[in-house]
Amino acid sequence: MISLTEENYLKAIFHLRNDDNTVTVNELSKFLNVKMPSVNNMMKKFAQKNWIIYETYKPLRITEEGNKQAALIVRKHRLTEMFLVEKMNFGWENVHEIAEQLEHVHSDIFFDKMDEILQYPKFDPHGEPIPDKEGNIIALDLQKLSSCKIGDAVIFSSVTVSDDEFLSYLNSKELELGKKLQILEIEKYDQSMSILKEDGNKITLSKMVCDKILVKR
């Protein structure tokens, strides 16, 4: 059985891995706020389990099995978030911390039943894809809202962070996933954007906020 600590490392690897399927010990250390010797010791254990390829002074290379195990932890987290929103009427800003606790439940039947009740959702409440039972995940072609140009019409599809303060801010702006946005103006001084929402209302968003919003054309 995978320990809680191992699951936290696996989830960190999932979020930090680069396009070439690598991550560094330093990145894991900073992300988890754990000292590097402890990370190195854990990665040696991961190497024994064939989850990573560990070589001193080189980036950690994640194996196919390592990617699967990491994705399955994320699957439990994102399914839980979806269940809390869809079946228990939690706001999308209130589910992350609860899912952080429930993701460590070791029961495939529990999460399979949750998946069935939800009718096998592909995405969580924040627009992030939910890995399937084999750890496969849908590849998304999304871009940051901040990378768009004046006149672009896009669909709000996901967020890069899911902390309650940021999501509550989006709620205050009545920004919802799946809704159309059009960029009207971009302020030269600070790159803030004037946005026309699908409901016809206009809002202004800072570059910091636009960096955290993912859209598709």
Accessible surface in RSA format (square Angstrom, percent):
REM  Atomic radii and reference values for relative SASA: ProtOr
REM  Chains: A
REM  Algorithm: Lee & Richards
REM  Probe-radius: 1.40
REM  Slices: 20
REM RES _ NUM      All-atoms   Total-Side   Main-Chain    Non-polar    All polar
REM                ABS   REL    ABS   REL    ABS   REL    ABS   REL    ABS   REL
RES MET A   1   193.77 100.3 108.58  71.9  85.19 202.8 100.08  85.1  93.69 124.1
RES ILE A   2    33.93  19.3  31.63  23.6   2.29   5.5  31.77  22.9   2.15   5.8
RES SER A   3    53.54  45.2  43.96  58.7   9.58  22.1  49.25 104.9   4.29   6.0
RES LEU A   4    99.90  55.6  93.34  66.8   6.56  16.5  93.60  65.7   6.30  17.0
RES THR A   5    68.66  48.8  67.26  68.2   1.40   3.3  34.67  46.6  33.99  51.4
RES GLU A   6    16.01   9.2  16.01  12.1   0.00   0.0   3.21   6.2  12.80  10.4
RES GLU A   7     1.62   0.9   1.62   1.2   0.00   0.0   0.00   0.0   1.62   1.3
RES ASN A   8    47.82  33.0  45.81  44.3   2.00   4.8  12.09  29.1  35.73  34.5
RES TYR A   9    10.59   4.9  10.59   6.0   0.00   0.0   6.78   5.1   3.81   4.7
RES LEU A  10     1.60   0.9   1.60   1.1   0.00   0.0   1.60   1.1   0.00   0.0
RES LYS A  11    24.38  11.9  24.38  15.0   0.00   0.0  22.86  20.6   1.52   1.6
RES ALA A  12     1.06   1.0   0.13   0.2   0.93   2.1   0.29   0.4   0.78   2.1
RES ILE A  13     1.90   1.1   1.90   1.4   0.00   0.0   1.90   1.4   0.00   0.0
RES PHE A  14    19.07   9.5  12.77   7.9   6.30  16.4  12.88   7.8   6.20  17.7
RES HIS A  15    90.07  49.2  57.51  40.0  32.56  83.3  34.39  35.4  55.68  64.8
RES LEU A  16    42.64  23.7  32.49  23.2  10.14  25.5  35.01  24.6   7.63  20.5
RES ARG A  17    66.63  28.0  47.55  24.2  19.08  45.4  10.09  13.8  56.54  34.3
RES ASN A  18    68.86  47.5  56.89  55.0  11.97  28.8  21.27  51.2  47.59  46.0
RES ASP A  19   163.26 114.4 123.03 122.5  40.23  95.1  45.57 107.3 117.69 117.4
RES ASP A  20    84.61  59.3  69.64  69.3  14.97  35.4  46.59 109.7  38.02  37.9
RES ASN A  21    46.48  32.1  46.17  44.6   0.31   0.7  17.51  42.1  28.97  28.0
RES THR A  22     6.67   4.7   6.67   6.8   0.00   0.0   2.32   3.1   4.34   6.6
RES VAL A  23     0.00   0.0   0.00   0.0   0.00   0.0   0.00   0.0   0.00   0.0
RES THR A  24    44.72  31.8  44.47  45.1   0.26   0.6  42.61  57.2   2.12   3.2
RES VAL A  25    19.12  12.6  16.31  14.8   2.81   6.8  16.31  14.2   2.81   7.6
RES ASN A  26    63.25  43.6  62.22  60.1   1.03   2.5  18.79  45.2  44.46  43.0
RES GLU A  27    62.41  35.8  57.49  43.5   4.92  11.7  27.50  53.2  34.91  28.5
RES LEU A  28     0.00   0.0   0.00   0.0   0.00   0.0   0.00   0.0   0.00   0.0
RES SER A  29    14.21  12.0  12.52  16.7   1.69   3.9   0.13   0.3  14.08  19.7
RES LYS A  30   155.95  76.1 129.05  79.2  26.90  64.1  88.61  79.8  67.34  71.7
RES PHE A  31   108.23  54.1  75.56  46.8  32.67  85.0  84.32  51.1  23.90  68.4
RES LEU A  32    43.80  24.4  23.07  16.5  20.72  52.1  27.00  19.0  16.80  45.2
RES ASN A  33   140.59  97.0 116.84 112.9  23.75  57.2  27.77  66.8 112.81 109.0
RES VAL A  34    46.99  30.9  39.66  35.9   7.33  17.7  45.03  39.1   1.96   5.3
RES LYS A  35   166.43  81.2 157.83  96.8   8.60  20.5 106.51  95.9  59.92  63.8
RES MET A  36    82.13  42.5  79.31  52.5   2.82   6.7  52.83  44.9  29.29  38.8
RES PRO A  37    90.39  65.9  85.51  77.9   4.88  17.7  89.72  74.1   0.67   4.2
RES SER A  38    55.11  46.6  48.36  64.5   6.75  15.6  17.24  36.7  37.87  53.1
RES VAL A  39     0.00   0.0   0.00   0.0   0.00   0.0   0.00   0.0   0.00   0.0
RES ASN A  40    40.16  27.7  40.16  38.8   0.00   0.0   7.81  18.8  32.35  31.3
RES ASN A  41    84.98  58.6  82.11  79.3   2.87   6.9  20.07  48.3  64.91  62.7
RES MET A  42    22.54  11.7  22.00  14.6   0.54   1.3  22.09  18.8   0.46   0.6
RES MET A  43     0.00   0.0   0.00   0.0   0.00   0.0   0.00   0.0   0.00   0.0
RES LYS A  44   102.39  50.0  99.81  61.2   2.58   6.1  51.81  46.6  50.58  53.9
RES LYS A  45   110.10  53.7 109.42  67.1   0.68   1.6  58.36  52.5  51.74  55.1
RES PHE A  46     0.00   0.0   0.00   0.0   0.00   0.0   0.00   0.0   0.00   0.0
RES ALA A  47    35.75  32.9  19.81  30.6  15.94  36.3  20.18  28.4  15.58  41.3
RES GLN A  48   156.37  87.4 116.59  85.2  39.78  94.7  45.62  97.1 110.76  84.0
RES LYS A  49    89.82  43.8  70.76  43.4  19.06  45.4  61.36  55.2  28.46  30.3
RES ASN A  50    91.31  63.0  90.58  87.5   0.73   1.7  26.21  63.1  65.10  62.9
RES TRP A  51    16.14   6.5  16.05   7.8   0.09   0.2  10.00   5.3   6.15  10.0
RES ILE A  52     4.31   2.5   0.67   0.5   3.64   8.8   0.67   0.5   3.64   9.9
RES ILE A  53    86.78  49.4  82.60  61.5   4.18  10.1  85.53  61.6   1.25   3.4
RES TYR A  54    52.72  24.6  29.75  16.9  22.97  59.8  20.01  15.0  32.71  40.3
RES GLU A  55    86.63  49.7  80.18  60.7   6.45  15.4  28.61  55.3  58.02  47.4
RES THR A  56    84.96  60.4  68.01  69.0  16.95  40.4  42.41  57.0  42.56  64.3
RES TYR A  57   220.29 102.8 171.44  97.5  48.84 127.1 139.29 104.7  80.99  99.8
RES LYS A  58   120.02  58.6 108.79  66.8  11.23  26.7  67.08  60.4  52.95  56.4
RES PRO A  59    72.52  52.9  62.71  57.2   9.81  35.7  64.02  52.9   8.51  52.9
RES LEU A  60     0.56   0.3   0.56   0.4   0.00   0.0   0.56   0.4   0.00   0.0
RES ARG A  61   114.21  48.0 114.21  58.2   0.00   0.0  35.74  48.8  78.47  47.6
RES ILE A  62     5.78   3.3   0.52   0.4   5.25  12.7   0.52   0.4   5.25  14.3
RES THR A  63    20.50  14.6  13.39  13.6   7.10  16.9  20.50  27.5   0.00   0.0
RES GLU A  64   155.83  89.5 143.35 108.4  12.48  29.7  60.43 116.9  95.39  77.9
RES GLU A  65    64.88  37.3  61.45  46.5   3.43   8.2  24.32  47.0  40.57  33.1
RES GLY A  66     1.22   1.5   0.00   N/A   1.22   1.5   1.03   2.8   0.19   0.4
RES ASN A  67    29.52  20.4  28.61  27.6   0.91   2.2  15.89  38.3  13.63  13.2
RES LYS A  68    69.00  33.7  66.20  40.6   2.80   6.7  25.60  23.0  43.40  46.2
RES GLN A  69    33.73  18.9  33.59  24.5   0.14   0.3   0.48   1.0  33.25  25.2
RES ALA A  70     0.16   0.1   0.16   0.2   0.00   0.0   0.16   0.2   0.00   0.0
RES ALA A  71     2.21   2.0   2.21   3.4   0.00   0.0   2.21   3.1   0.00   0.0
RES LEU A  72    44.28  24.7  43.59  31.2   0.68   1.7  43.59  30.6   0.68   1.8
RES ILE A  73     6.12   3.5   6.12   4.6   0.00   0.0   6.12   4.4   0.00   0.0
RES VAL A  74     2.33   1.5   2.23   2.0   0.10   0.2   2.33   2.0   0.00   0.0
RES ARG A  75    14.35   6.0  14.35   7.3   0.00   0.0   2.73   3.7  11.62   7.0
RES LYS A  76    24.84  12.1  24.84  15.2   0.00   0.0  17.77  16.0   7.07   7.5
RES HIS A  77    14.03   7.7  14.03   9.8   0.00   0.0  11.12  11.5   2.91   3.4
RES ARG A  78    14.63   6.1  14.63   7.5   0.00   0.0   0.88   1.2  13.75   8.3
RES LEU A  79     0.00   0.0   0.00   0.0   0.00   0.0   0.00   0.0   0.00   0.0
RES THR A  80     1.12   0.8   1.12   1.1   0.00   0.0   1.12   1.5   0.00   0.0
RES GLU A  81     2.55   1.5   2.55   1.9   0.00   0.0   0.00   0.0   2.55   2.1
RES MET A  82    33.77  17.5  33.77  22.4   0.00   0.0  33.68  28.6   0.09   0.1
RES PHE A  83    45.99  23.0  45.99  28.5   0.00   0.0  45.99  27.9   0.00   0.0
RES LEU A  84     7.65   4.3   7.65   5.5   0.00   0.0   7.65   5.4   0.00   0.0
RES VAL A  85    34.22  22.5  27.49  24.9   6.73  16.2  27.49  23.9   6.73  18.3
RES GLU A  86    94.38  54.2  71.25  53.9  23.13  55.1  10.69  20.7  83.69  68.3
RES LYS A  87   107.45  52.4  77.52  47.6  29.93  71.3  29.12  26.2  78.33  83.4
RES MET A  88   103.54  53.6  80.88  53.5  22.66  54.0  76.92  65.4  26.62  35.3
RES ASN A  89   134.68  92.9 104.52 101.0  30.16  72.6  29.36  70.7 105.32 101.8
RES PHE A  90    68.47  34.3  58.45  36.2  10.02  26.1  62.96  38.2   5.51  15.8
RES GLY A  91    28.76  35.5   0.00   N/A  28.76  35.5  22.77  62.5   5.99  13.4
RES TRP A  92    31.35  12.6  27.50  13.3   3.85   9.0  26.28  14.0   5.07   8.2
RES GLU A  93    35.88  20.6  31.04  23.5   4.84  11.5   3.23   6.3  32.65  26.7
RES ASN A  94    76.73  52.9  62.66  60.6  14.07  33.9  17.23  41.5  59.50  57.5
RES VAL A  95     0.00   0.0   0.00   0.0   0.00   0.0   0.00   0.0   0.00   0.0
RES HIS A  96    55.80  30.5  54.93  38.2   0.87   2.2  35.41  36.5  20.38  23.7
RES GLU A  97   120.84  69.4 119.27  90.2   1.57   3.7  58.66 113.5  62.19  50.8
RES ILE A  98    54.08  30.8  54.08  40.3   0.00   0.0  54.08  38.9   0.00   0.0
RES ALA A  99     0.00   0.0   0.00   0.0   0.00   0.0   0.00   0.0   0.00   0.0
RES GLU A 100    52.90  30.4  49.58  37.5   3.33   7.9  12.68  24.5  40.22  32.8
RES GLN A 101   129.83  72.6 113.89  83.2  15.94  37.9  44.55  94.8  85.28  64.7
RES LEU A 102    58.31  32.5  58.31  41.7   0.00   0.0  58.31  41.0   0.00   0.0
RES GLU A 103     0.16   0.1   0.16   0.1   0.00   0.0   0.00   0.0   0.16   0.1
RES HIS A 104    33.17  18.1  23.45  16.3   9.71  24.8  18.13  18.7  15.03  17.5
RES VAL A 105    53.97  35.5  47.93  43.4   6.03  14.5  53.77  46.7   0.20   0.5
RES HIS A 106    83.45  45.6  45.95  31.9  37.51  95.9  42.17  43.5  41.29  48.0
RES SER A 107    42.05  35.5  32.34  43.2   9.72  22.4  25.27  53.8  16.78  23.5
RES ASP A 108   119.23  83.5 110.49 110.0   8.75  20.7  29.13  68.6  90.10  89.9
RES ILE A 109   142.50  81.1 140.71 104.8   1.79   4.3 141.97 102.2   0.53   1.4
RES PHE A 110    87.40  43.7  79.68  49.4   7.72  20.1  85.67  51.9   1.73   5.0
RES PHE A 111     5.36   2.7   5.36   3.3   0.00   0.0   5.36   3.2   0.00   0.0
RES ASP A 112    44.40  31.1  40.51  40.3   3.90   9.2  20.87  49.1  23.53  23.5
RES LYS A 113   107.41  52.4 105.15  64.5   2.26   5.4  68.18  61.4  39.23  41.8
RES MET A 114    12.46   6.5   9.36   6.2   3.09   7.4  11.79  10.0   0.67   0.9
RES ASP A 115    13.21   9.3  13.21  13.1   0.00   0.0   0.72   1.7  12.49  12.5
RES GLU A 116    84.55  48.5  78.19  59.2   6.36  15.1  18.54  35.9  66.01  53.9
RES ILE A 117    76.79  43.7  61.98  46.2  14.81  35.7  69.14  49.8   7.66  20.8
RES LEU A 118    20.18  11.2   2.16   1.5  18.02  45.3   4.23   3.0  15.95  42.9
RES GLN A 119   151.26  84.6 133.01  97.2  18.25  43.5  35.78  76.2 115.48  87.6
RES TYR A 120   131.46  61.4 123.15  70.1   8.31  21.6  95.11  71.5  36.35  44.8
RES PRO A 121    25.41  18.5   8.17   7.4  17.24  62.7  18.38  15.2   7.03  43.7
RES LYS A 122   127.66  62.3 123.12  75.5   4.53  10.8  68.75  61.9  58.90  62.7
RES PHE A 123    77.58  38.8  74.93  46.4   2.64   6.9  74.93  45.4   2.64   7.6
RES ASP A 124     4.63   3.2   0.13   0.1   4.50  10.6   0.00   0.0   4.63   4.6
RES PRO A 125    15.01  10.9   2.42   2.2  12.59  45.8  10.25   8.5   4.77  29.6
RES HIS A 126     0.59   0.3   0.59   0.4   0.00   0.0   0.05   0.1   0.53   0.6
RES GLY A 127     7.01   8.6   0.00   N/A   7.01   8.6   5.19  14.3   1.82   4.1
RES GLU A 128    44.49  25.5  44.31  33.5   0.18   0.4   7.40  14.3  37.10  30.3
RES PRO A 129    15.10  11.0  15.10  13.8   0.00   0.0  15.10  12.5   0.00   0.0
RES ILE A 130    12.22   7.0   1.93   1.4  10.28  24.8   1.93   1.4  10.28  27.9
RES PRO A 131     0.23   0.2   0.00   0.0   0.23   0.8   0.00   0.0   0.23   1.4
RES ASP A 132    61.10  42.8  57.50  57.2   3.60   8.5  37.84  89.1  23.26  23.2
RES LYS A 133   120.49  58.8 108.23  66.4  12.26  29.2  64.06  57.7  56.43  60.1
RES GLU A 134   104.73  60.1  96.86  73.3   7.87  18.7  40.28  77.9  64.45  52.6
RES GLY A 135    12.46  15.4   0.00   N/A  12.46  15.4   1.19   3.3  11.28  25.3
RES ASN A 136    91.86  63.3  83.89  81.1   7.97  19.2  26.54  63.9  65.31  63.1
RES ILE A 137    62.77  35.7  36.83  27.4  25.94  62.5  40.41  29.1  22.36  60.7
RES ILE A 138    77.28  44.0  66.77  49.7  10.51  25.3  73.27  52.8   4.00  10.9
RES ALA A 139   100.29  92.2  67.97 104.9  32.32  73.5  76.13 107.2  24.16  64.0
RES LEU A 140    70.27  39.1  35.11  25.1  35.17  88.4  37.50  26.3  32.77  88.2
RES ASP A 141   139.47  97.7 118.33 117.8  21.13  50.0  41.91  98.6  97.55  97.3
RES LEU A 142    43.63  24.3  13.95  10.0  29.68  74.6  15.03  10.6  28.60  77.0
RES GLN A 143    50.25  28.1  44.30  32.4   5.95  14.2  28.76  61.2  21.49  16.3
RES LYS A 144    99.38  48.5  96.35  59.1   3.03   7.2  47.45  42.7  51.93  55.3
RES LEU A 145     0.00   0.0   0.00   0.0   0.00   0.0   0.00   0.0   0.00   0.0
RES SER A 146    30.81  26.0   8.49  11.3  22.31  51.4   4.17   8.9  26.64  37.3
RES SER A 147    65.37  55.2  38.14  50.9  27.23  62.7  48.07 102.4  17.30  24.2
RES CYS A 148     4.69   3.5   0.00   0.0   4.69  11.0   0.00   0.0   4.69   5.1
RES LYS A 149   151.88  74.1 151.41  92.9   0.47   1.1  94.25  84.8  57.63  61.4
RES ILE A 150   108.71  61.9  86.15  64.2  22.56  54.4  86.15  62.0  22.56  61.2
RES GLY A 151    44.00  54.3   0.00   N/A  44.00  54.3  26.68  73.2  17.31  38.8
RES ASP A 152    24.94  17.5  21.37  21.3   3.56   8.4   3.56   8.4  21.37  21.3
RES ALA A 153    67.59  62.1  50.59  78.1  17.00  38.7  51.08  71.9  16.52  43.8
RES VAL A 154     2.65   1.7   0.00   0.0   2.65   6.4   1.71   1.5   0.93   2.5
RES ILE A 155    49.51  28.2  49.51  36.9   0.00   0.0  49.51  35.7   0.00   0.0
RES PHE A 156     0.42   0.2   0.42   0.3   0.00   0.0   0.42   0.3   0.00   0.0
RES SER A 157    20.69  17.5   9.40  12.5  11.29  26.0  13.72  29.2   6.97   9.8
RES SER A 158     2.27   1.9   2.27   3.0   0.00   0.0   0.35   0.7   1.92   2.7
RES VAL A 159     3.06   2.0   0.66   0.6   2.40   5.8   0.66   0.6   2.40   6.5
RES THR A 160    63.52  45.2  33.25  33.7  30.27  72.1  34.21  45.9  29.31  44.3
RES VAL A 161    53.79  35.4  46.35  42.0   7.44  17.9  53.79  46.7   0.00   0.0
RES SER A 162    23.03  19.5  16.95  22.6   6.07  14.0   2.71   5.8  20.32  28.5
RES ASP A 163    66.49  46.6  57.75  57.5   8.74  20.7  44.53 104.8  21.96  21.9
RES ASP A 164    85.18  59.7  80.80  80.4   4.38  10.4  15.42  36.3  69.77  69.6
RES GLU A 165   141.94  81.5 132.95 100.6   8.99  21.4  53.08 102.7  88.87  72.6
RES PHE A 166    13.95   7.0   9.11   5.6   4.84  12.6  13.66   8.3   0.29   0.8
RES LEU A 167     0.00   0.0   0.00   0.0   0.00   0.0   0.00   0.0   0.00   0.0
RES SER A 168    50.84  43.0  44.91  59.9   5.94  13.7  31.47  67.0  19.37  27.1
RES TYR A 169    75.90  35.4  69.26  39.4   6.64  17.3  63.69  47.9  12.21  15.1
RES LEU A 170     0.00   0.0   0.00   0.0   0.00   0.0   0.00   0.0   0.00   0.0
RES ASN A 171    61.76  42.6  47.90  46.3  13.86  33.4  26.08  62.8  35.68  34.5
RES SER A 172    83.35  70.4  45.32  60.5  38.03  87.6  51.79 110.3  31.56  44.2
RES LYS A 173    61.01  29.8  56.75  34.8   4.27  10.2  14.84  13.4  46.17  49.2
RES GLU A 174   115.72  66.4 100.64  76.1  15.08  35.9  37.33  72.2  78.39  64.0
RES LEU A 175     4.89   2.7   1.46   1.0   3.43   8.6   2.27   1.6   2.62   7.0
RES GLU A 176   100.26  57.6  96.05  72.7   4.20  10.0  31.64  61.2  68.61  56.0
RES LEU A 177    53.82  30.0  33.08  23.7  20.74  52.1  33.16  23.3  20.66  55.6
RES GLY A 178    50.42  62.2   0.00   N/A  50.42  62.2  29.18  80.1  21.24  47.6
RES LYS A 179    88.64  43.2  88.64  54.4   0.00   0.0  38.71  34.8  49.93  53.2
RES LYS A 180   127.95  62.4 127.45  78.2   0.51   1.2  70.00  63.0  57.96  61.7
RES LEU A 181     2.98   1.7   1.15   0.8   1.83   4.6   2.63   1.8   0.35   1.0
RES GLN A 182    68.57  38.3  68.23  49.9   0.34   0.8   7.57  16.1  60.99  46.3
RES ILE A 183     0.96   0.5   0.00   0.0   0.96   2.3   0.00   0.0   0.96   2.6
RES LEU A 184    51.35  28.6  38.74  27.7  12.61  31.7  40.91  28.7  10.44  28.1
RES GLU A 185   114.92  66.0 114.91  86.9   0.01   0.0  31.72  61.4  83.20  67.9
RES ILE A 186    43.21  24.6  27.64  20.6  15.57  37.5  27.78  20.0  15.43  41.9
RES GLU A 187    90.62  52.0  83.54  63.2   7.08  16.9  24.54  47.5  66.08  54.0
RES LYS A 188   188.03  91.7 170.63 104.7  17.39  41.4 115.10 103.6  72.93  77.7
RES TYR A 189   201.95  94.3 170.06  96.8  31.89  83.0 129.82  97.6  72.14  88.9
RES ASP A 190    72.69  50.9  58.07  57.8  14.62  34.6  29.91  70.4  42.79  42.7
RES GLN A 191    79.15  44.3  76.24  55.7   2.92   6.9  25.03  53.3  54.12  41.0
RES SER A 192    17.42  14.7  15.95  21.3   1.47   3.4   6.65  14.2  10.77  15.1
RES MET A 193     2.54   1.3   2.35   1.6   0.20   0.5   2.54   2.2   0.00   0.0
RES SER A 194    25.25  21.3  23.44  31.3   1.81   4.2  11.74  25.0  13.51  18.9
RES ILE A 195     0.00   0.0   0.00   0.0   0.00   0.0   0.00   0.0   0.00   0.0
RES LEU A 196    52.14  29.0  50.13  35.9   2.02   5.1  50.13  35.2   2.02   5.4
RES LYS A 197    14.97   7.3  10.88   6.7   4.09   9.7   7.39   6.7   7.58   8.1
RES GLU A 198    94.58  54.3  61.74  46.7  32.84  78.2  31.51  61.0  63.07  51.5
RES ASP A 199    89.56  62.7  49.32  49.1  40.24  95.2  48.89 115.1  40.66  40.6
RES GLY A 200    49.64  61.2   0.00   N/A  49.64  61.2  28.63  78.6  21.01  47.0
RES ASN A 201    79.93  55.1  77.08  74.5   2.86   6.9  15.08  36.3  64.86  62.7
RES LYS A 202   145.97  71.2 118.22  72.5  27.75  66.1  63.65  57.3  82.33  87.7
RES ILE A 203    23.70  13.5  15.04  11.2   8.67  20.9  23.54  17.0   0.17   0.4
RES THR A 204    83.11  59.1  71.62  72.6  11.49  27.4  45.69  61.4  37.42  56.6
RES LEU A 205     0.15   0.1   0.00   0.0   0.15   0.4   0.15   0.1   0.00   0.0
RES SER A 206    49.68  42.0  44.55  59.4   5.13  11.8  42.65  90.8   7.03   9.8
RES LYS A 207    88.79  43.3  86.68  53.2   2.12   5.0  58.92  53.0  29.88  31.8
RES MET A 208   125.73  65.1 118.29  78.3   7.44  17.7  85.70  72.9  40.03  53.0
RES VAL A 209     8.80   5.8   8.80   8.0   0.00   0.0   8.80   7.6   0.00   0.0
RES CYS A 210     0.26   0.2   0.26   0.3   0.00   0.0   0.26   0.7   0.00   0.0
RES ASP A 211    39.07  27.4  36.42  36.2   2.65   6.3  13.15  30.9  25.92  25.9
RES LYS A 212    56.10  27.4  56.10  34.4   0.00   0.0  26.30  23.7  29.80  31.7
RES ILE A 213     0.13   0.1   0.13   0.1   0.00   0.0   0.13   0.1   0.00   0.0
RES LEU A 214    35.72  19.9  35.72  25.6   0.00   0.0  35.72  25.1   0.00   0.0
RES VAL A 215     0.16   0.1   0.00   0.0   0.16   0.4   0.00   0.0   0.16   0.4
RES LYS A 216    98.41  48.0  96.54  59.2   1.87   4.4  41.38  37.2  57.03  60.7
RES ARG A 217   165.58  69.5 112.87  57.5  52.71 125.5  81.46 111.3  84.13  51.0
END  Absolute sums over single chains surface
CHAIN  1 A    12344.4      10343.6       2000.8       6580.5       5763.9
END  Absolute sums over all chains
TOTAL         12344.4      10343.6       2000.8       6580.5       5763.9
